[in-house]
Amino acid sequence: MPATKAKQKTATKAKNKTAAAKKSKTKPAAGGQAKPASAKRGAKAAASKKKKVEATKTKKVEATKTKKVEATKAKKAAASKKKTRAVKVAAEAPKKKAEAEASKKKTKDVLDFAEFPAGSVTRHATTLCLACIFRLFTKQFGLAPRTAYNEIRRYAPTVGELTSRNPQRPFFKPSEEKNTHCPYCEAPKRWHARVAVHRVEGGKASDAARRALVRKLPTKDEQFQIHEEKKTARQVFFEWLERMGQELDFEDDAAWMIEASRAYLERREPKADWAEVFEGLRAVRRSQRLDAGWERDGVRLFLAPPIYNDVLLVQYLVSRSHRHGGRTFEGRLTLPELVRRMRYGGHLEAQGITDRDRFDVLEQLVERITGGDEPAKLHFIIDRRELLDKVKAVARG
């Protein structure tokens, strides 16, 4: 029995020691004995935070890669789309060009002089004040407003009224001002109608084109009126000379002299493409090796002596009323100087002119260059379309 009790005591002591050891392990120690557990928790938190940071970085890297891939795909898609569009545009270009040309033909003005020889057509425009005519019909003639408008629609201006250098009421010179008023009655722009007259010189070069154009013109409301005048070749030439003198700017000798030369050459040889010949031209010279015709060398045009002398004569005639003496490529020339130059150059002898009087020489030169008393016809096409449109507009109020 005593032995049994001793054994039990020994076992109990051992159990107590084991329990005490377990308690010492599980219970936190006072003061600095708690450090190992806190460090362990901090390490766990740091590891967790590191994992989160790494996960965030990984997500960002993956997102960046995804964005790059998507951007690359978008660029490829845009390039493919652009290429497809370019191919489509290139394929549709001929079709669009054809449609544009067809549309241009449809909207092309019926009054087209593109087929006429250069220099055979001249245009003159003047402005007509409808208010002046309306007041004339209503106040002086006592017509009702509707009757007055109907009379204005039928009004046919004469060629002389439309081509006069100093237009008379109700006509006045066109102005490009936005708020222009009639110089006679101060009527605003809505009462102004521009009437144009196209002068076509008759001849083999222009007759076929003129007949074809007249056949195409509409006849409704007499939008276009045709007039014809018979004159001599000399009269036609001097009328052309006078109109050219009104259009040229004599302040710039180099410009107007070349322009006058071109205008004469267009009359002389209407079938040549003088627009191309004079493109970028800077000088016109007498040729020392050509006996006839002309040639261009760079920015200079060389004329055979007979043509060059005719050009000098035209320049002299068109400028002598604007300057003291005629201005030409050879400088300012009086009539004696012009005749002397042509005589010593052999031009008069080549033309069979032997007179010594300078006025007789000038008359013969003009006779030869104009055609003299040969019969000629002038055809006038008066465009009344704007007149009819403006009358309709003011009648509606």
VEXDOLO-139226 format. One line per 10 residues: for each residue x, y, z of C-alpha. Coordinates in steps of 0.5 Angstrom, whole numbers, plus 500, padded with zeros to 3 digits. Layout:
// residues N
X:Y:Z | ...
//
This chain:
// residues 397
500:500:500 | 505:505:502 | 509:504:495 | 502:505:492 | 501:511:495 | 508:513:493 | 507:512:486 | 501:516:486 | 504:522:489 | 510:521:484
505:521:478 | 501:527:481 | 507:531:482 | 509:529:474 | 502:531:472 | 503:538:476 | 510:539:473 | 507:538:466 | 501:542:467 | 505:548:470
510:547:464 | 504:548:459 | 501:554:463 | 508:557:462 | 508:556:455 | 501:559:454 | 500:565:458 | 503:571:456 | 509:573:460 | 510:580:464
514:586:461 | 518:584:455 | 516:577:455 | 510:578:450 | 515:581:444 | 516:574:440 | 508:574:439 | 507:581:437 | 513:580:432 | 510:574:429
503:578:428 | 507:584:425 | 511:579:420 | 504:576:418 | 502:583:417 | 508:586:413 | 507:579:409 | 500:580:407 | 501:588:405 | 507:586:401
503:580:398 | 497:586:397 | 502:591:394 | 505:585:389 | 498:583:387 | 497:591:385 | 503:591:381 | 501:585:378 | 494:588:376 | 497:594:374
502:591:369 | 497:586:367 | 492:592:365 | 498:596:362 | 499:590:357 | 492:589:356 | 492:597:354 | 498:596:350 | 495:590:346 | 488:594:345
491:600:343 | 495:596:338 | 489:592:336 | 485:599:335 | 491:602:331 | 491:596:326 | 484:596:326 | 484:604:324 | 490:603:319 | 485:597:316
479:602:316 | 483:607:313 | 486:603:307 | 479:600:306 | 477:607:305 | 482:609:301 | 481:604:296 | 474:605:296 | 475:613:295 | 480:611:289
474:606:286 | 469:611:287 | 473:617:284 | 472:616:277 | 465:615:278 | 464:622:282 | 468:625:277 | 464:623:272 | 458:625:276 | 461:632:277
462:633:270 | 455:631:269 | 452:636:274 | 457:641:271 | 454:640:264 | 447:641:267 | 448:647:271 | 452:650:265 | 450:657:263 | 446:656:256
449:663:254 | 456:659:253 | 461:662:248 | 467:657:249 | 466:655:242 | 467:662:239 | 474:664:237 | 478:669:241 | 477:676:240 | 470:675:236
466:676:242 | 465:682:247 | 461:683:253 | 458:690:255 | 454:690:261 | 450:696:264 | 445:697:270 | 438:699:269 | 433:702:275 | 427:699:275
424:704:280 | 425:710:275 | 421:706:270 | 416:704:274 | 415:711:277 | 415:713:269 | 409:709:268 | 405:710:274 | 406:717:275 | 407:720:268
403:715:264 | 398:714:269 | 398:706:269 | 396:701:274 | 402:698:278 | 400:691:275 | 400:694:268 | 406:698:269 | 410:691:271 | 407:688:265
410:693:261 | 417:693:264 | 417:685:263 | 416:687:256 | 421:693:256 | 427:691:250 | 433:696:251 | 436:698:245 | 443:696:243 | 445:704:243
442:704:250 | 446:698:253 | 453:700:250 | 453:708:251 | 460:710:254 | 455:715:258 | 449:712:260 | 443:716:261 | 437:715:266 | 434:709:267
441:706:266 | 448:707:270 | 454:704:270 | 455:698:274 | 458:698:281 | 461:693:286 | 458:696:292 | 454:692:297 | 449:698:298 | 449:702:292
443:706:290 | 440:709:284 | 444:716:282 | 437:718:280 | 432:716:285 | 436:713:290 | 432:706:289 | 436:701:293 | 439:695:290 | 433:690:290
431:695:284 | 437:694:280 | 437:689:274 | 444:688:270 | 443:687:263 | 448:685:259 | 449:685:251 | 454:680:247 | 457:683:241 | 459:677:236
463:679:230 | 460:676:223 | 465:672:219 | 467:665:217 | 470:663:224 | 464:665:228 | 458:664:224 | 457:657:225 | 458:657:233 | 453:663:233
448:659:229 | 448:653:234 | 448:658:240 | 442:662:238 | 438:655:236 | 439:653:244 | 437:659:247 | 430:659:250 | 425:663:247 | 420:664:253
419:671:256 | 424:673:251 | 429:672:255 | 434:673:250 | 433:678:244 | 437:678:238 | 439:684:234 | 444:685:227 | 447:691:224 | 451:692:218
457:696:218 | 463:697:214 | 470:693:216 | 473:700:218 | 467:701:223 | 467:695:226 | 475:695:227 | 474:702:230 | 469:700:235 | 473:695:237
479:700:238 | 474:704:242 | 472:699:247 | 479:696:248 | 481:703:250 | 476:704:255 | 478:697:258 | 485:698:258 | 489:701:264 | 494:706:261
498:707:268 | 502:701:267 | 505:701:260 | 508:694:260 | 501:691:262 | 497:695:257 | 501:694:251 | 502:686:252 | 494:686:253 | 493:690:246
498:686:242 | 494:680:245 | 487:683:243 | 490:685:236 | 493:678:235 | 486:674:237 | 483:678:231 | 488:677:226 | 489:669:228 | 482:667:231
484:660:231 | 490:660:235 | 490:659:242 | 493:666:245 | 491:665:252 | 497:659:252 | 501:663:248 | 501:669:253 | 501:665:259 | 507:668:263
509:672:258 | 513:678:259 | 516:682:253 | 514:682:245 | 520:683:241 | 521:684:233 | 524:678:230 | 530:679:226 | 530:672:223 | 522:671:221
519:673:215 | 512:671:217 | 509:669:223 | 511:668:230 | 514:664:235 | 515:664:243 | 522:663:246 | 521:663:254 | 518:669:257 | 518:673:250
514:673:244 | 518:674:237 | 513:677:231 | 515:678:224 | 516:685:222 | 510:686:218 | 506:683:224 | 510:687:229 | 509:694:225 | 501:692:225
502:692:233 | 505:698:234 | 500:701:229 | 494:699:234 | 498:701:240 | 499:708:237 | 491:708:235 | 489:706:242 | 493:710:246 | 494:717:242
487:720:245 | 489:718:252 | 497:720:252 | 501:725:249 | 502:722:242 | 502:714:242 | 505:710:246 | 508:703:243 | 513:698:245 | 518:703:241
517:708:246 | 512:715:245 | 511:716:238 | 508:722:234 | 505:721:227 | 511:723:223 | 516:719:228 | 511:713:227 | 511:714:219 | 519:715:219
520:708:223 | 516:704:218 | 519:707:212 | 526:706:214 | 524:699:216 | 522:697:209 | 514:696:212 | 511:702:207 | 515:699:201 | 513:692:203
505:694:203 | 506:698:197 | 505:705:200 | 509:710:196 | 505:717:199 | 510:722:202 | 504:725:206 | 504:722:213 | 496:723:214 | 495:719:207
500:714:209 | 496:713:216 | 490:713:212 | 493:707:208 | 496:703:213 | 489:703:217 | 485:701:210 | 490:695:210 | 489:693:217 | 482:694:218
479:692:211 | 476:699:209 | 469:699:206 | 468:691:206 | 461:689:208 | 461:686:215 | 456:684:220 | 455:685:228 | 450:680:232 | 448:682:239
445:678:244 | 441:681:249 | 441:678:256 | 434:680:260 | 434:674:265 | 436:678:271 | 431:684:269 | 425:679:269 | 427:676:275 | 428:683:279
421:685:276 | 418:679:279 | 421:680:285 | 419:687:286 | 412:686:284 | 411:681:290 | 414:686:294
//
